[in-house]
Amino acid sequence: MDDMLNIVYFKKNFVIYRLSSHSFLVHNTRKDIGTGSTSLKKLSVAKDILNWALYQQIPTRRLSGYLLRGLIRISDSKEYTEQIKRIVKSQT
């Protein structure tokens, strides 16, 4: 997988790949890429999502459902994903 994609950033068990000029993939290497990754349009947002998941931080600004579901996909903490799921539910 790494040979096919350009790694633009990594931190601990997370890798950000450049898929195209306007597309990035955040992958938690502890999970299968099919279930432990999310695609984003901006590198800055990809880094934010990575850091929130890595440090289990609740974002201080309101995020779209897409970004929140991405956090759930890349996190490997059950407690953290439950917190994010509650936020998603409260926004619907």
N, C-alpha and C positions, 0 to 999 in steps of 0.2 A: 504494500500500500504506500509506504513512504517514498518508494522510487517513482510512483506515478504522480505524486502531488508535491508541490513546493511547500516545505515547512517555513513559515514566516515568524513563528513565535512558539516557545514552549516554556512551561513552568510546571515543575514536579510531574504529575501524571497527566497533564493536559497539553495538547498540541493544537496549534492553529495552522491549518493548511490554506494556501491560496488556491481556489478552484478556477478563478478567472480574474479579470481586472476589477470586477465589482462583486466578488463572491468569496466568502471564507467559510471554512468548516472548523468548528471547535469540537475536538474529540477527547473524551476521557479514556485514556489508554487502558484503564482497568475494566472497561466495558467493551462489548462488541461495537464496532463502528456503526452498525445498523441501529442499535438501540441507545448508544452512548454518545451521540453527536448531534449537532444542530448547525444549520447553515445560516449565515448572516451576510448582510451587504457591506458592512463597514468594519474595518479592522479594529477601530476604537471600541465599538460595541462588542465585538468578539472578545477583546481583552477584558472588558467590564464583566461580561457573562462568566468568563473563565475565573476571574478573581472572586466574584460573588459565590460561585459554586465551590471553589477551592477553600475559601475562608468561611463558608456558610453564612454569608452576610445577606440580610434582607435589604433589597434596594430601597433607597430613601425616596426615589421618585417613582411615580406610577409607570408601570411597564405594560406593554401590550400583552394580550394573552399568548401570542406567538413567542415572545421573549420569555415569559414565565414558563411556558411548556418546554422551551429549550433548556432552561435552568433545571427543570425536573429531569429531563433526558440525560444531561451530563453529570448531574450530582450522583454520588454514590452513598449519600447519607440519607437514611430513611427518615430521620427526624426533620432534616432540612427540607426534603421533598414534601413532607406532610405540611410544613409551614407554608411552602409555596403553593401547594394545592388549596389551602384555606384562602390564600389571597386570590387565586384564580376564581374560586367559588364565590367569594365576596364581590367580585367585579361583574359577575353575570347576573 
